[in-house]
Amino acid sequence: MKNLIVVSLASFLLTIISCNKKKTIDDELKEAAINMNKLTPQVLNDGIRLDSVSSRPNKIFRYNYTLIQDVKENVTEEEINIFKKEAKEGALNAIKTSADMQEFRDNDVTLKYFYYDKNGKPTADFSITSTEYKKK
């Protein structure tokens, strides 16, 4: 009987500890993705639609966009590179300055951006790491 009480108490304590265990940043990112996806798809500006977001292990947050007016075959490589450069600069500025991105900055989250043409073909992508957005 004494062993049963000890085992029951140990089980109870393990349950309490596991319930009080703090969420990891990956758990928080997963939860953020679920909540953001409730608002998608969402047309942003200049013919860009945010289709979905997702989280990946190791503090990675991924954005999936569609360029709703473009077909990859009708856009030159130079135009894609210019778009990619400008999109990355805009995203980097937003990450550095937006209060909404504070948790990402505090936790060294890597952000990945993927753009598809209106037919679903991959068109451009880039990543932004904490090294980039923490530069002064």
N, C-alpha and C positions, 0 to 999 in steps of 0.2 A: 504494500500500500504506500509506504514511504517513497519507493522508487516511482510509483505512478504519479504522486504529487510532484516530485522533482521533475519528471519528464513533462508533465502538464505545465508546470511553471516555466520550464525552459522553452517549450513550444510557444507559450503565451508571450514570453519576452522576445523570442525571435520574430514573432508576428508583429509585435509593436515596433521593434527596431526596423524591420523591413518596410513597414508602413510609413515610418518617419524618415526613411532614407531620402536624402535630398536628391532631386532630379539632376541628372547629368546635363551638360550643355546639349548633348545629342538628343536627349529626351525633350528638352525645351525646344530645340529646333524642329523636331518631329511634330510637336504640338503646335508650334507657330505655322508650320506648313499646312497642317490640317485646317487651322482657322483661316489662313489666307486663301486656301483653295475653295472655301465657302463663298468667296467673293469673286472667283474667276469663272469664266473668262471676263476680262475687263479691257476695253479699248483705252489706251493711254493717250498717246498723241502721235502725230505724224505717221499714221497708218501702222502703229505697233499695238499689238494685243498681248497682254499677259495671259497666257493660257493656264499655267499651273506653276507651282513651286514644289520642291521636295527637299528632304534632308537626306544626307548620306552620313555614314560613320566618319569619325575623325573630324567633326566640326565643319562639315561642308553643307552649304545651302545652295540649291540650284534653282535658277529661274528659267522658264521656258516661254519664249515669245514667238509670235508669228508676225511677219512683215506682210500685212494683209493686202497690200497693193503690189507686191513684187513677185516676180517669177525669177528664180535663180538664173536661168538661161538668158534672161534679158538684162542682166546686170553684169557689168565688167568686173574683173578681179580688182582693178583699181578702185572702183566704186565700193566694192565690198570692204576693201582695206580702209578706205576713208571712213565708211560707216562704222566699222569695228573700232577704229581709233577714237572717233568722236563719242561713240556709245560707252567705251571704256572710260574715257575722261569724265563723262557725265556721271557714270556710276561711281567712279572713284571719288568725285567731289561730293556726291550724295552720301556716301559711306562716311567720309571724313566729317561732314557737317551736320547731318541729320540726327536729331535727338532720337528718332525712331530706330536708328542703327547703333545706338550706344551699347546695347547688349552684345551685338556682333563684335564691335570694337573691343569691348572689355574681355571677350572670350576668344579672341584671335580666330574668328570664323573665316573660312575661305568661301568666297562667293563665286559661283560659276553661272555664266550667262550663255544661253543657247538660243539662237535665232533660226527660224525656219521660214521658208517662203510660203506663199499662200497655198501651195500644193503639198506642203509638209516636208519639203526637201531641206536638209541642213544647209544653212547659208553662211552663218558666222557664229563664232563662239570665242569666249575669253574668260579668264579667271582673274580674280583679284584676291591677293593674299594679305595677311596682316602686315607683312613687311612693306607692302606697297601703301596701305592706308595709314600706317603709323609713321611714315616718313614725314619729316617737318618741312 
